[in-house]
Amino acid sequence: MKIDLDYYLLTSYYRKSLDKWLEKNIGVFEGNVLDVGGAKKDGNFTPPKCNKWVVVDIDKKLKPDIVASVTKLPFKNNNFDVIKATELFEHVDDYERGFSECVRVLKTNGKFVVSSPFLIPLHPDPHDFQRLTREKWESLAKKNKLKIVLIIEQGYIFTLISEILRNFTINLPLFWLRYPLYLLFPFLDLLTCLDSTAFVQNSRILRRYIRGYFIVFKK
């Protein structure tokens, strides 16, 4: 099996988890898909073949299909079968309006795929306004009359610890020290696996350290 070394070393555990859950739910993406904020290519998820995949983004330099904000989408009501808005709403000041706009252009019975970080470093793009809890996502679903089909908490305390150590390593200014520390990455991988154990899963305290969410809504 071929290993992409750059992806392995330089991609966060959170992004790898997001790629995994997008792949697991790839069957959701069919018909006409609207990818909001998806012009910047991160991770290794490849959109599947579908009738139409339209990318909307506010940054025209990234050459999206349409330059527009999620808070004012230039589409008719009930226009898309699927909306994808991954790693978007933390960057949107009026995120509730943006969320409602996505629901507006989504067809009845359509799917709305969202991911959102929680315990993750600040990453302005161009802004970084907030982190939303599971309770808030459930509130948004109720307010917009959506059903939550799937909600995944992407890693807990040990993934967080591993991520901090990984970030420390790849950002070391002394490259001669950085490379030997890469040898520790397989051990960090094992450390993240502890989040799947009963020790963490049954702990109300350790499960509070949530890296982020992957959510599929249905209209």
N, C-alpha and C positions, 0 to 999 in steps of 0.2 A: 504494500500500500504506500503510495507516494504521500509524503508529508510536506506541507507548505511551511517551511521553517519560519518565515517572516510572520505568517499568520499565527503560528504556535507561540512564538516569542513575544510578539508585539500587540496581539489582540487581547483585550481584557476578557476575564472570565464572564463578565456580564454580556459582552457582545457575542461571545461564543454561545452562551445560553440562548440569546435572542435568535441567532442563526439556527440553532437546533430546533427551537419551537416554531420558527417560520417554516422550516423544512417539514416538521411533523404535521403542520397544518396547511401544507401546500395545496391540498385539494380544495381549500376554501376559495382560492383565487381562480375564479372562472367568470366568463361573461365579460362585462365591461368593468374594469378595475380603475379606481382613482387612487393614486399614490401621492398623498399630501406630505410635502416636505421631504420627498424622496430623491431629490436630484443629486445630493451628495452621497457617493457610494462608499459605505462603510461595511465591514464584515464581508462574508462570502456568499450571501444569499443571492440566488439568481432567479428573477421573476419567471414563472412558468409561461408557456404559451397559452394565451387566452384571446378572446375576441378583440379586446382593446385594453391597453395599459397606458393610462394618461398620468403623467407626472406634473404636479403643480408645486411650485416653490417660489419664495419671495426673492431669491437670489438669481438674477438673470445671468450672472457670470457662469452659473452651473448649467446653463442651457436646458432648463426644463421645457416640457411641451407648452406649458402655460405659466406665465409669471403672475402670481396672485397670492393673497394671504388667505389662510384658513378661516379667518374671521369674515371674509367676503368672497366666497367661491362663485365664479362666474358661470354657474350651471343651473338648469331648471331643477325643480323639485323631482325627487324620485327618478334620478337619472342613471345611477350606477348600481351594479349588482354587489360590488364589494368596495369598501373604503379601507385603505391601509394608511395608518398614521402612527408610525413607529418612531420613538425618540423625538417626539414633536412638541407635546403640550407643555413640557417644562420650559420651553423657549417662547411660549405665547402668553403675553400679558393678560389678555382677555380670553383665557382658555375655555371658559364656559360657553362663550359665544362661538368660539372655534369648534368646540365639540358639537354644539347644536347645528352649526352649518353643515358639518359632515353628516349628521343624521338627516338633515333636510334633503340633501342630494342623494341619499341612499334609498333604494327601492324597498318597498315592503317585503319582508322576509330576507332582505339583504344582510350581509355580514360586515361587521366593522371591527377591524383588527388594530389593536392599540398596544404599544409597549411604552413603559414609562419608568425611569430610574427612581430610586428612593435614596438609599445610602450610597452615594456616588459623588466624586469630586465635582466642584463647580466646572462647568464647561460652556461658557457663553458662545452662542452661535446664531445671531450675534449677541443674544442676551440669554440669561439663565434666571428665570423668575421664581420658580417654586418646585416643590416636591409634593405629590399627592398620595394620600394613604389609600388603603383598600376601601375603607369606609367612604372616602370621597368618591372613588370610582363607582361604588355601589349607589351612592346618592345621585351621581350624574346619570347613571343608567335609569334609575327610577324617575328622575325628573324628565328625561327624554323618552320615556316609555320603551326602553330597550330591555331585552332579556340577556343576562350574562350566561353565555354558553360555556365559557372556559375562563378561569382566572388562575394564573400560575405565579407563585412567589419565587423569583429567580435567585435562589441562594440566600443563606443566612450567615451566622457569625463566622464560620470557618472560611467561607468564600470571601467574606469581607476582609478577614485577616490575610488570607492568601493574596488578595488583590492589592492590599496596601504594600505588602512585601514585594510583589511583582512590579508595582509602579515605582517603588523605591529603586529597585534594581535597574530597570530600563531607563531611568532618568539620572543615573549616576553620571557626573561629568567626567569621571576617570574611567575611560573605556577599558583600560587594562584590568580594572577591578570588576567592571560590569560582566565581562565574558565568563570568568570563573563562577560568578554567582548564577549565571544561567543554568549551571549544572544542578542547582537546587530546584528548578522549576518542576521536575517530575514529583518531587516531594510536596510541593505546593498543590499540585494536581490531586495527590492523595489526600491532602488536608481538606480540600473542598468536598471530597466524598463523605466526610463526616457529617455534612449537613443532611445527608439522606438517612442517617442512622436514627434509631429510636431515641438515642440520647438527646438529639436535637429536636426531632419531630415531636417528642412528648414534653418538651420543655417550653413553658409559656414565656420564659425569660429569653432564652437563646433564639427563639423564633421571632422575637421582636426586631432583630437586626436583619431587616429585609433589604436585599440589594435592589430589587425592582419588580415590576409586574409585566406579565404578558397576558393580554385579555382579548377574548373574542366575544363581541356583542352581536345580538340579532335583533333586527327591527320588527 
